[in-house]
């Protein structure tokens, strides 16, 4: 598999996460504001593909899902869209 021109961009301030509606409260775990798990392919400033884990909430009533946002799902998408 050969994928090029990919840049991983962190969201250190959490502003992108906030504006995308993915900032949640983890106060019940002592963490404060955190990002719900999501992942996106952004091409020239346009969200081309979006994944997020099901069950977004502020109550902690989840089992911390990690199925949709795996690196393998991104690689599979990028490989298929070449």
C-alpha positions in Angstrom: 0.0 0.0 0.0 1.4 3.4 -1.0 -0.3 6.5 0.4 1.4 9.8 0.1 0.7 13.5 1.0 -0.9 12.7 4.3 -0.4 15.1 7.3 -1.7 14.3 10.8 -2.8 17.5 12.4 -3.3 17.6 16.2 -6.0 19.8 17.8 -4.0 21.0 20.8 -6.4 23.8 21.8 -9.5 21.8 21.2 -11.1 24.5 19.1 -11.7 22.4 16.1 -13.2 19.7 18.3 -15.4 22.2 20.0 -16.7 23.7 16.7 -17.4 20.2 15.3 -19.6 19.5 18.4 -17.3 16.8 19.6 -16.1 18.3 22.9 -17.6 16.6 25.9 -17.3 16.7 29.7 -15.4 14.0 31.4 -15.6 15.8 34.8 -17.0 12.6 36.4 -13.6 11.0 35.6 -11.6 14.0 36.7 -10.5 14.9 33.2 -12.6 18.1 32.4 -13.3 18.8 28.7 -12.2 16.1 26.3 -12.6 15.1 22.7 -15.1 12.4 21.9 -13.4 9.9 19.6 -13.7 11.1 16.0 -11.5 11.0 12.9 -11.7 12.8 9.6 -10.1 13.0 6.2 -9.9 16.7 5.3 -8.9 17.5 1.7 -8.0 21.1 0.9 -10.1 22.3 3.9 -13.1 20.2 3.1 -14.2 17.3 5.3 -14.2 14.5 2.8 -14.9 11.6 5.2 -15.9 11.5 8.9 -16.0 8.8 11.5 -17.1 9.0 15.1 -17.7 6.5 17.8 -21.4 5.9 18.7 -23.0 7.1 21.9 -21.5 10.6 22.4 -22.5 11.9 25.9 -21.4 13.9 28.8 -22.6 11.5 31.5 -19.9 8.8 31.2 -22.6 6.3 30.3 -20.5 4.6 27.6 -18.0 1.8 27.5 -15.4 4.1 25.8 -16.0 2.7 22.3 -13.2 2.3 19.8 -14.3 0.7 16.6 -15.1 3.3 14.0 -12.0 5.6 14.5 -9.2 3.0 14.1 -6.2 3.8 11.9 -7.2 0.7 9.9 -10.5 2.3 8.8 -8.7 5.4 7.6 -6.2 3.4 5.7 -8.9 1.3 4.1 -10.8 4.4 3.0 -7.6 6.1 1.6 -6.6 3.0 -0.2 -10.1 2.6 -1.8 -10.3 6.2 -2.9 -7.0 6.3 -4.8 
